[in-house]
């Protein structure tokens, strides 16, 4: 079964905890703190794999959890960071936030992409040693890894999309111009999955062609298989509209042409503006008058027309050469730009409770929302830093620190962020 949509849950690994330890060695007095830092949790990484063509595997495994980082040890030994969990998907997979629909990544290249980051390891007590705090008896826990439910959508990467009613010869055409072997029979919906084929014209000229099945009237609203597969047309650089010019099944070729174009427009208005040429198939069953009449009809609307007999490969080469000529002038296969996570206005942050603890003059501030905020801040950017400071004021964190007894110059620690408090 061809599966091109799946919903899965992802959980990056938690960071390991820092260690509380003191150096103990014969003849070494007051060895001091030597607790090591925790290791980083494993990231969730998506990698394309050309050996995978559907999202079927994700029907059976719906939860992916990366390993946690190891805890720190004595003698300043840092915990081992966990390896990334690599999730393999077919090329052309879009990763979206299942709740908001925000596009996180477009897996259209061979480059791996980090979808969720693992938690950072906590600092060991050796990190907190100062001239005035020589025996810190505390360490920091690791931060939790990011967690998210995502929706995967596969949109095939093809240069050319073959569209048209069922049983007009799309599968036959792709079988004679490439090495693809689709199911071919004289009944509707023989092809129930998209089929990709490579057309090789020699001298390094080749392109990928896709047979998009299931288009009938109402496909844009989900009738037939159309709604399921129309998404695969969206990346195609151009379309080839195949029509049974003979009307061998009692349909009007002109009406077929109009209906399919309407369904493309309903599904995505951009598709109606995609470069397109028209192939009139089954010319051996049509009269010269039928072919000439349909040719005039198509050309009046600004499209090039090619009469063919796909079953015997008659006059198919001129069509293939025209496709190559048009592709040479078109931009590459479309890639979608990821959408940045929305920045919440400061005014929308309400007074929020945080947990503040004081260890030897270090004020630890914790809260799930605070960790998410810190992960979204670029502390090298002045405006982003100013935004962070305004949120701390607006949510009452600064007031809570004052109530906890923080003084000018005291150290404030928020996960792996540490700064001196300034009134």
Secondary structure, 3 states (H helix, E strand, C coil): CCCCEEEEEEECCCCCCCCCCECCECCECCCCECCCCCCCCCCEEEEECCCCCCCHHHHCCCEEECCCCCCCCCCCCCCCCCCCEEEEECCCEEEEECCCCCEEEEECCCCCEEEECCCCCCCCHHHHCCCCCCCCCCCCCCCCCCEEEEEEEECCCCCEEEECCCCCCHHHHHHHHCCCCCCCCCCCCCCCCCEEEEEECCCCCEEEEEECCCCCCCHHHCCCCHHHHHHHHCCCCEEEEEEECCCCCCCCHHHHHHHHHHHHHHHCHHHHHCCEEEEEECHHHCCHHHHHHHHHHHHHCCCCEEECEHHHCECHHHHHHHHHHHHCCCCCCCCCCCCCCCCCCHHHCCCCCCEEEEECCEEEEECHHHHHHHHCCCCCCHHHHHHHHHHHHHCCHHHHHHHCCCCCCCEEEECCEEEECCC
